């Protein structure tokens, strides 16, 4: 039997539906104050359908669009804590030169590919670190 679309969801159900670990959902509650599941006795969380959609939007901002938590917080604040269509919202924000996007990109949240030189440098650093680790063990 499947739940009604209007039914409340437990953290395990939301975790499975959105493919996000439960501890990440709890962490996002601390970082995004708009995520406020109903809590019952024993601290058990119940998510409203609107909570699930908000978390889905946060997940997409962070994982799909490469936002940092701070960038996603700024964009959510500018949107009044609502996420209706993440893709359209991000496209509009990019077109407007939204500062939240600049913040997201400058925090390392962007997905620009590394140059060949940068990759070679990182490989060298990794090799040096592995050698140091061997010396210590």
VODOLUM-260784 format. One record per residue: residue number from 1; x negated, y negated, z negated of N, C-alpha, C, O in turn. Coordinates in steps of 0.2 Angstrom, whole numbers, padded with zeros to 4 digits. Layout:
BEGIN
+-----+-------+-------+-------+-------+-------+-------+-------+-------+-------+-------+-------+-------+
|   i |   nc1 |   nc2 |   nc3 |  cac1 |  cac2 |  cac3 |   cc1 |   cc2 |   cc3 |   oc1 |   oc2 |   oc3 |
+-----+-------+-------+-------+-------+-------+-------+-------+-------+-------+-------+-------+-------+
| NUM |     X |     Y |     Z |     X |     Y |     Z |     X |     Y |     Z |     X |     Y |     Z |
...
+-----+-------+-------+-------+-------+-------+-------+-------+-------+-------+-------+-------+-------+
This chain:
BEGIN
+-----+-------+-------+-------+-------+-------+-------+-------+-------+-------+-------+-------+-------+
|   i |   nc1 |   nc2 |   nc3 |  cac1 |  cac2 |  cac3 |   cc1 |   cc2 |   cc3 |   oc1 |   oc2 |   oc3 |
+-----+-------+-------+-------+-------+-------+-------+-------+-------+-------+-------+-------+-------+
|   1 | -0004 |  0006 |  0000 |  0000 |  0000 |  0000 | -0004 | -0006 |  0000 | -0009 | -0007 | -0004 |
|   2 | -0003 | -0011 |  0004 | -0007 | -0017 |  0005 | -0003 | -0023 |  0001 |  0003 | -0023 |  0001 |
|   3 | -0007 | -0027 | -0002 | -0005 | -0033 | -0005 | -0002 | -0038 | -0001 | -0004 | -0039 |  0005 |
|   4 |  0003 | -0042 | -0003 |  0006 | -0047 |  0000 |  0000 | -0053 |  0002 | -0004 | -0053 | -0003 |
|   5 |  0001 | -0056 |  0007 | -0004 | -0062 |  0008 | -0004 | -0067 |  0003 | -0009 | -0071 |  0002 |
|   6 |  0002 | -0068 | -0001 |  0002 | -0073 | -0006 |  0000 | -0070 | -0013 |  0000 | -0074 | -0018 |
|   7 | -0002 | -0064 | -0013 | -0003 | -0061 | -0020 | -0010 | -0063 | -0022 | -0015 | -0065 | -0018 |
|   8 | -0011 | -0063 | -0029 | -0018 | -0065 | -0032 | -0022 | -0059 | -0030 | -0020 | -0053 | -0030 |
|   9 | -0029 | -0061 | -0030 | -0034 | -0056 | -0029 | -0039 | -0056 | -0035 | -0040 | -0061 | -0038 |
|  10 | -0042 | -0050 | -0036 | -0047 | -0049 | -0041 | -0053 | -0051 | -0038 | -0054 | -0051 | -0032 |
|  11 | -0059 | -0052 | -0042 | -0065 | -0054 | -0039 | -0068 | -0048 | -0035 | -0071 | -0049 | -0030 |
|  12 | -0066 | -0042 | -0037 | -0069 | -0036 | -0033 | -0065 | -0036 | -0026 | -0068 | -0034 | -0021 |
|  13 | -0059 | -0038 | -0026 | -0055 | -0038 | -0019 | -0058 | -0044 | -0015 | -0059 | -0043 | -0009 |
|  14 | -0059 | -0049 | -0018 | -0062 | -0055 | -0014 | -0069 | -0053 | -0012 | -0071 | -0055 | -0006 |
|  15 | -0073 | -0050 | -0016 | -0080 | -0048 | -0014 | -0080 | -0044 | -0008 | -0084 | -0045 | -0004 |
|  16 | -0075 | -0039 | -0008 | -0075 | -0034 | -0003 | -0072 | -0037 |  0004 | -0075 | -0036 |  0009 |
|  17 | -0067 | -0042 |  0003 | -0064 | -0045 |  0009 | -0069 | -0049 |  0012 | -0070 | -0050 |  0018 |
|  18 | -0073 | -0053 |  0008 | -0078 | -0058 |  0011 | -0085 | -0056 |  0012 | -0089 | -0059 |  0015 |
|  19 | -0086 | -0050 |  0010 | -0093 | -0047 |  0010 | -0098 | -0051 |  0007 | -0103 | -0053 |  0009 |
|  20 | -0096 | -0053 |  0000 | -0100 | -0058 | -0004 | -0101 | -0054 | -0011 | -0095 | -0053 | -0013 |
|  21 | -0107 | -0053 | -0013 | -0107 | -0050 | -0020 | -0103 | -0054 | -0025 | -0103 | -0060 | -0025 |
|  22 | -0101 | -0050 | -0030 | -0097 | -0053 | -0036 | -0101 | -0058 | -0039 | -0099 | -0064 | -0041 |
|  23 | -0108 | -0057 | -0040 | -0112 | -0062 | -0044 | -0113 | -0068 | -0040 | -0113 | -0074 | -0043 |
|  24 | -0112 | -0068 | -0034 | -0113 | -0074 | -0029 | -0106 | -0078 | -0030 | -0107 | -0084 | -0031 |
|  25 | -0101 | -0075 | -0030 | -0094 | -0078 | -0031 | -0094 | -0082 | -0038 | -0092 | -0087 | -0039 |
|  26 | -0097 | -0078 | -0043 | -0097 | -0082 | -0050 | -0102 | -0088 | -0050 | -0101 | -0093 | -0053 |
|  27 | -0108 | -0087 | -0046 | -0113 | -0092 | -0046 | -0109 | -0098 | -0042 | -0110 | -0104 | -0044 |
|  28 | -0106 | -0097 | -0037 | -0103 | -0102 | -0033 | -0098 | -0106 | -0037 | -0097 | -0112 | -0036 |
|  29 | -0094 | -0103 | -0042 | -0090 | -0106 | -0046 | -0093 | -0111 | -0050 | -0091 | -0117 | -0052 |
|  30 | -0100 | -0110 | -0052 | -0104 | -0115 | -0056 | -0106 | -0121 | -0051 | -0107 | -0126 | -0054 |
|  31 | -0107 | -0120 | -0045 | -0109 | -0125 | -0040 | -0104 | -0129 | -0037 | -0105 | -0134 | -0035 |
|  32 | -0098 | -0126 | -0036 | -0093 | -0129 | -0032 | -0087 | -0129 | -0037 | -0083 | -0124 | -0038 |
|  33 | -0086 | -0135 | -0040 | -0081 | -0136 | -0045 | -0074 | -0135 | -0043 | -0069 | -0134 | -0047 |
|  34 | -0073 | -0135 | -0036 | -0066 | -0134 | -0033 | -0064 | -0127 | -0033 | -0058 | -0126 | -0032 |
|  35 | -0069 | -0123 | -0034 | -0067 | -0115 | -0035 | -0065 | -0114 | -0042 | -0070 | -0114 | -0046 |
|  36 | -0059 | -0113 | -0043 | -0056 | -0112 | -0050 | -0051 | -0107 | -0050 | -0045 | -0108 | -0050 |
|  37 | -0054 | -0100 | -0050 | -0049 | -0095 | -0051 | -0045 | -0095 | -0057 | -0048 | -0098 | -0062 |
|  38 | -0040 | -0092 | -0057 | -0036 | -0092 | -0064 | -0039 | -0086 | -0068 | -0041 | -0081 | -0065 |
|  39 | -0040 | -0088 | -0074 | -0044 | -0083 | -0079 | -0039 | -0081 | -0084 | -0035 | -0085 | -0087 |
|  40 | -0038 | -0074 | -0085 | -0034 | -0071 | -0090 | -0038 | -0069 | -0095 | -0044 | -0069 | -0096 |
|  41 | -0034 | -0065 | -0100 | -0038 | -0062 | -0106 | -0044 | -0058 | -0104 | -0043 | -0055 | -0099 |
|  42 | -0049 | -0059 | -0108 | -0055 | -0055 | -0106 | -0059 | -0058 | -0101 | -0064 | -0056 | -0099 |
|  43 | -0057 | -0064 | -0098 | -0061 | -0068 | -0093 | -0060 | -0065 | -0086 | -0063 | -0067 | -0082 |
|  44 | -0055 | -0061 | -0085 | -0054 | -0058 | -0079 | -0051 | -0063 | -0074 | -0047 | -0067 | -0076 |
|  45 | -0054 | -0063 | -0068 | -0053 | -0069 | -0063 | -0047 | -0066 | -0058 | -0047 | -0060 | -0056 |
|  46 | -0043 | -0071 | -0057 | -0038 | -0070 | -0051 | -0038 | -0075 | -0047 | -0037 | -0081 | -0048 |
|  47 | -0039 | -0074 | -0040 | -0040 | -0079 | -0035 | -0034 | -0080 | -0031 | -0031 | -0075 | -0029 |
|  48 | -0031 | -0086 | -0031 | -0026 | -0088 | -0026 | -0028 | -0087 | -0019 | -0034 | -0087 | -0018 |
|  49 | -0023 | -0086 | -0015 | -0025 | -0086 | -0007 | -0029 | -0093 | -0005 | -0033 | -0092 | -0001 |
|  50 | -0027 | -0098 | -0008 | -0030 | -0105 | -0007 | -0038 | -0104 | -0009 | -0042 | -0107 | -0006 |
|  51 | -0039 | -0101 | -0015 | -0046 | -0100 | -0017 | -0050 | -0096 | -0013 | -0056 | -0097 | -0011 |
|  52 | -0047 | -0090 | -0010 | -0050 | -0086 | -0006 | -0052 | -0090 |  0001 | -0058 | -0089 |  0003 |
|  53 | -0048 | -0094 |  0004 | -0049 | -0098 |  0010 | -0055 | -0103 |  0008 | -0059 | -0104 |  0013 |
|  54 | -0054 | -0106 |  0003 | -0060 | -0111 |  0001 | -0066 | -0107 |  0000 | -0071 | -0109 |  0003 |
|  55 | -0067 | -0101 | -0003 | -0073 | -0097 | -0003 | -0075 | -0095 |  0003 | -0081 | -0095 |  0005 |
|  56 | -0070 | -0093 |  0008 | -0072 | -0091 |  0015 | -0076 | -0097 |  0018 | -0081 | -0096 |  0022 |
|  57 | -0073 | -0103 |  0017 | -0076 | -0109 |  0020 | -0083 | -0110 |  0017 | -0087 | -0112 |  0021 |
|  58 | -0084 | -0110 |  0011 | -0090 | -0111 |  0008 | -0095 | -0106 |  0011 | -0101 | -0107 |  0012 |
|  59 | -0093 | -0099 |  0011 | -0097 | -0094 |  0014 | -0100 | -0096 |  0021 | -0105 | -0095 |  0023 |
|  60 | -0095 | -0098 |  0025 | -0097 | -0100 |  0032 | -0101 | -0106 |  0032 | -0106 | -0106 |  0036 |
|  61 | -0100 | -0111 |  0028 | -0105 | -0117 |  0028 | -0112 | -0114 |  0026 | -0117 | -0117 |  0029 |
|  62 | -0112 | -0110 |  0021 | -0119 | -0108 |  0019 | -0122 | -0103 |  0023 | -0128 | -0104 |  0025 |
|  63 | -0119 | -0098 |  0025 | -0122 | -0092 |  0029 | -0121 | -0093 |  0037 | -0126 | -0091 |  0040 |
|  64 | -0116 | -0096 |  0039 | -0115 | -0096 |  0046 | -0118 | -0103 |  0049 | -0121 | -0103 |  0054 |
|  65 | -0117 | -0108 |  0046 | -0119 | -0115 |  0048 | -0126 | -0117 |  0045 | -0129 | -0122 |  0047 |
|  66 | -0129 | -0113 |  0040 | -0135 | -0115 |  0037 | -0136 | -0121 |  0033 | -0141 | -0123 |  0032 |
|  67 | -0130 | -0122 |  0030 | -0130 | -0128 |  0025 | -0134 | -0125 |  0018 | -0134 | -0119 |  0017 |
|  68 | -0137 | -0130 |  0015 | -0139 | -0129 |  0008 | -0133 | -0130 |  0003 | -0128 | -0132 |  0006 |
|  69 | -0134 | -0128 | -0003 | -0128 | -0129 | -0008 | -0127 | -0136 | -0008 | -0121 | -0138 | -0008 |
|  70 | -0132 | -0140 | -0009 | -0131 | -0147 | -0009 | -0127 | -0150 | -0003 | -0123 | -0155 | -0004 |
|  71 | -0129 | -0148 |  0003 | -0126 | -0151 |  0009 | -0119 | -0149 |  0009 | -0114 | -0153 |  0011 |
|  72 | -0117 | -0142 |  0007 | -0110 | -0140 |  0007 | -0106 | -0144 |  0002 | -0101 | -0146 |  0003 |
|  73 | -0109 | -0145 | -0004 | -0106 | -0149 | -0009 | -0104 | -0156 | -0007 | -0099 | -0158 | -0008 |
|  74 | -0109 | -0159 | -0003 | -0107 | -0166 | -0001 | -0102 | -0166 |  0005 | -0097 | -0170 |  0005 |
|  75 | -0102 | -0161 |  0009 | -0097 | -0161 |  0014 | -0090 | -0159 |  0011 | -0085 | -0162 |  0013 |
|  76 | -0090 | -0155 |  0006 | -0084 | -0153 |  0003 | -0081 | -0160 | -0001 | -0075 | -0161 | -0001 |
|  77 | -0085 | -0163 | -0004 | -0083 | -0169 | -0007 | -0080 | -0174 | -0002 | -0075 | -0177 | -0004 |
|  78 | -0084 | -0175 |  0003 | -0081 | -0180 |  0008 | -0074 | -0177 |  0011 | -0070 | -0181 |  0013 |
|  79 | -0073 | -0171 |  0011 | -0067 | -0168 |  0014 | -0061 | -0168 |  0008 | -0056 | -0165 |  0009 |
|  80 | -0063 | -0170 |  0002 | -0058 | -0170 | -0003 | -0057 | -0163 | -0006 | -0052 | -0162 | -0009 |
|  81 | -0062 | -0159 | -0006 | -0062 | -0152 | -0009 | -0058 | -0147 | -0004 | -0056 | -0142 | -0007 |
|  82 | -0057 | -0149 |  0002 | -0053 | -0144 |  0006 | -0057 | -0142 |  0012 | -0061 | -0146 |  0015 |
|  83 | -0056 | -0136 |  0014 | -0059 | -0133 |  0020 | -0053 | -0130 |  0024 | -0050 | -0125 |  0022 |
|  84 | -0052 | -0133 |  0030 | -0046 | -0130 |  0034 | -0049 | -0126 |  0040 | -0047 | -0121 |  0041 |
|  85 | -0054 | -0129 |  0043 | -0057 | -0126 |  0049 | -0064 | -0128 |  0049 | -0066 | -0133 |  0051 |
|  86 | -0068 | -0123 |  0046 | -0075 | -0125 |  0045 | -0079 | -0127 |  0052 | -0082 | -0132 |  0052 |
|  87 | -0078 | -0123 |  0057 | -0081 | -0124 |  0063 | -0079 | -0131 |  0066 | -0084 | -0135 |  0068 |
|  88 | -0073 | -0133 |  0066 | -0071 | -0140 |  0068 | -0074 | -0145 |  0063 | -0076 | -0150 |  0066 |
|  89 | -0074 | -0144 |  0057 | -0076 | -0149 |  0052 | -0084 | -0150 |  0053 | -0086 | -0156 |  0053 |
|  90 | -0088 | -0145 |  0054 | -0095 | -0145 |  0055 | -0096 | -0149 |  0062 | -0101 | -0153 |  0062 |
|  91 | -0092 | -0147 |  0067 | -0093 | -0151 |  0074 | -0092 | -0158 |  0073 | -0096 | -0162 |  0076 |
|  92 | -0086 | -0160 |  0070 | -0085 | -0167 |  0069 | -0090 | -0170 |  0065 | -0092 | -0176 |  0066 |
|  93 | -0092 | -0167 |  0059 | -0098 | -0170 |  0055 | -0104 | -0171 |  0059 | -0107 | -0176 |  0058 |
|  94 | -0106 | -0166 |  0063 | -0112 | -0167 |  0068 | -0111 | -0173 |  0072 | -0116 | -0177 |  0074 |
|  95 | -0105 | -0173 |  0075 | -0104 | -0179 |  0080 | -0104 | -0186 |  0077 | -0106 | -0191 |  0080 |
|  96 | -0102 | -0186 |  0071 | -0102 | -0192 |  0067 | -0109 | -0194 |  0064 | -0110 | -0199 |  0061 |
|  97 | -0114 | -0189 |  0064 | -0120 | -0190 |  0061 | -0120 | -0190 |  0054 | -0123 | -0194 |  0050 |
|  98 | -0115 | -0186 |  0051 | -0114 | -0186 |  0044 | -0120 | -0184 |  0040 | -0124 | -0180 |  0041 |
|  99 | -0121 | -0188 |  0034 | -0127 | -0188 |  0030 | -0127 | -0181 |  0027 | -0133 | -0179 |  0025 |
| 100 | -0122 | -0177 |  0026 | -0122 | -0171 |  0023 | -0126 | -0166 |  0027 | -0129 | -0161 |  0025 |
| 101 | -0125 | -0167 |  0034 | -0129 | -0163 |  0038 | -0136 | -0164 |  0038 | -0140 | -0160 |  0039 |
| 102 | -0138 | -0170 |  0038 | -0145 | -0172 |  0037 | -0148 | -0169 |  0031 | -0154 | -0167 |  0031 |
| 103 | -0144 | -0170 |  0026 | -0147 | -0167 |  0019 | -0148 | -0159 |  0020 | -0153 | -0156 |  0018 |
| 104 | -0143 | -0156 |  0023 | -0143 | -0149 |  0024 | -0149 | -0147 |  0028 | -0153 | -0142 |  0027 |
| 105 | -0151 | -0151 |  0033 | -0156 | -0149 |  0038 | -0163 | -0151 |  0034 | -0168 | -0147 |  0035 |
| 106 | -0163 | -0156 |  0030 | -0170 | -0158 |  0027 | -0171 | -0153 |  0021 | -0177 | -0153 |  0019 |
| 107 | -0166 | -0150 |  0018 | -0168 | -0145 |  0013 | -0170 | -0138 |  0015 | -0171 | -0134 |  0011 |
| 108 | -0171 | -0137 |  0021 | -0173 | -0131 |  0024 | -0167 | -0127 |  0026 | -0168 | -0121 |  0027 |
| 109 | -0161 | -0130 |  0026 | -0155 | -0126 |  0027 | -0154 | -0125 |  0035 | -0150 | -0121 |  0037 |
| 110 | -0158 | -0128 |  0039 | -0158 | -0128 |  0046 | -0160 | -0121 |  0048 | -0164 | -0118 |  0045 |
| 111 | -0159 | -0120 |  0055 | -0162 | -0114 |  0057 | -0166 | -0115 |  0063 | -0166 | -0111 |  0068 |
| 112 | -0170 | -0120 |  0063 | -0175 | -0121 |  0069 | -0180 | -0116 |  0069 | -0183 | -0114 |  0064 |
| 113 | -0182 | -0113 |  0075 | -0187 | -0108 |  0075 | -0194 | -0110 |  0074 | -0195 | -0116 |  0075 |
| 114 | -0198 | -0106 |  0071 | -0205 | -0108 |  0070 | -0209 | -0107 |  0076 | -0208 | -0103 |  0081 |
| 115 | -0214 | -0112 |  0077 | -0218 | -0112 |  0083 | -0223 | -0106 |  0082 | -0224 | -0103 |  0076 |
| 116 | -0226 | -0104 |  0087 | -0231 | -0099 |  0087 | -0237 | -0100 |  0082 | -0239 | -0096 |  0078 |
| 117 | -0239 | -0106 |  0082 | -0244 | -0108 |  0077 | -0242 | -0107 |  0070 | -0246 | -0105 |  0066 |
| 118 | -0236 | -0110 |  0068 | -0233 | -0109 |  0062 | -0233 | -0102 |  0060 | -0234 | -0100 |  0054 |
| 119 | -0230 | -0097 |  0064 | -0230 | -0090 |  0063 | -0237 | -0087 |  0061 | -0238 | -0083 |  0057 |
| 120 | -0242 | -0089 |  0065 | -0249 | -0087 |  0064 | -0251 | -0089 |  0057 | -0255 | -0085 |  0054 |
| 121 | -0250 | -0095 |  0056 | -0252 | -0098 |  0049 | -0249 | -0094 |  0043 | -0252 | -0092 |  0039 |
| 122 | -0242 | -0092 |  0044 | -0239 | -0089 |  0039 | -0241 | -0082 |  0039 | -0242 | -0079 |  0033 |
| 123 | -0243 | -0078 |  0044 | -0246 | -0072 |  0044 | -0253 | -0072 |  0040 | -0254 | -0067 |  0037 |
| 124 | -0257 | -0077 |  0042 | -0263 | -0077 |  0038 | -0262 | -0078 |  0031 | -0266 | -0075 |  0027 |
| 125 | -0257 | -0082 |  0029 | -0256 | -0083 |  0022 | -0254 | -0077 |  0018 | -0256 | -0075 |  0013 |
| 126 | -0249 | -0073 |  0022 | -0247 | -0067 |  0019 | -0252 | -0062 |  0019 | -0253 | -0058 |  0014 |
| 127 | -0257 | -0062 |  0023 | -0262 | -0057 |  0023 | -0267 | -0059 |  0017 | -0269 | -0054 |  0013 |
| 128 | -0268 | -0065 |  0016 | -0272 | -0067 |  0010 | -0269 | -0065 |  0004 | -0272 | -0063 | -0001 |
| 129 | -0262 | -0066 |  0003 | -0259 | -0065 | -0003 | -0259 | -0057 | -0004 | -0259 | -0055 | -0010 |
| 130 | -0258 | -0053 |  0001 | -0259 | -0046 |  0000 | -0265 | -0044 | -0002 | -0266 | -0039 | -0006 |
| 131 | -0271 | -0047 |  0000 | -0277 | -0045 | -0002 | -0278 | -0047 | -0009 | -0281 | -0043 | -0013 |
| 132 | -0276 | -0053 | -0011 | -0276 | -0055 | -0018 | -0272 | -0050 | -0023 | -0274 | -0049 | -0028 |
| 133 | -0266 | -0048 | -0020 | -0262 | -0043 | -0024 | -0266 | -0037 | -0025 | -0266 | -0034 | -0031 |
| 134 | -0270 | -0034 | -0020 | -0274 | -0028 | -0021 | -0279 | -0029 | -0026 | -0281 | -0025 | -0030 |
| 135 | -0282 | -0035 | -0026 | -0288 | -0036 | -0031 | -0285 | -0036 | -0038 | -0289 | -0034 | -0042 |
| 136 | -0279 | -0038 | -0039 | -0276 | -0039 | -0045 | -0274 | -0032 | -0048 | -0273 | -0031 | -0054 |
| 137 | -0272 | -0028 | -0044 | -0269 | -0021 | -0046 | -0274 | -0016 | -0046 | -0273 | -0010 | -0048 |
+-----+-------+-------+-------+-------+-------+-------+-------+-------+-------+-------+-------+-------+
